[in-house]
């Protein structure tokens, strides 16, 4: 049986590929567990500065949960289904959202259900012009369970989010960009190149500053602004003694002209 994910690390970027192309990269339990283990490995590797997450094959980023496996859990009752399916999926999207290194989704095809929820959770997303998104859980007689009822309305706004969640209809990448689900749309054959270029624009900066920015934004979004500002202040304070900040300030000063002194 092939590995459910592939991990390749080059030039400071970890490329994670969801590797079940015959099943449209459906998120079975083994894939989610392997993805979480890969994130643990990447987090502990100082040489990795960014993560790109994509799907194997030409058809799908991920078509969502593995329905057959999920159905087996449902047959065993709510406690088992919540433990095995909901908590596992929510832990995955929460981990991606709070990861201290930037995670970029390279959406190469269908991003339905859990695949869309991964896209909602990661920090940035680039989509192929062949990508297609949907929140079809309503057609199964259930709401989304990997965070979609919470993150999508926060991205798109309550009414636009609810329309997508309640209708369950597919929507193209231009609409995904309009509602803030993705950052860019690129030709299909340029997808990974574009994702790597975006990662490079981030990794040229201090890892501490990148991590602090991600943490301040991720935590602050769900707080009143006064509390969010405290998180922002904490992230800055943690960097005050860092070499990166000292070197950044020194380099900035060296590029400035002499200070003007008034007559």
Secondary structure, 3 states (H helix, E strand, C coil): CCCCEEEEEECCEEEEEECCHHHCCCECHHHHHHHHHHHHHHHCCCCCCEEEEEECCCCEEECCECHHHHHHHHHCCHHHHHHHHHHHHHHHHHHHHHCCCEEEEEECCEEECHHHHHHHHCCEEEEECCCEEECHHHHHCCCCCCCHHHHHHHHHCHHHHHHHHHHCCCEEHHHHHHCCCCCEEECHHHHHHHHHHHHHHHHCCCHHHHHHHHHHHHHHCCCCHHHHHHHHHHHHHHHCCCHHHHHHHHHHHHCCCCCCCCC
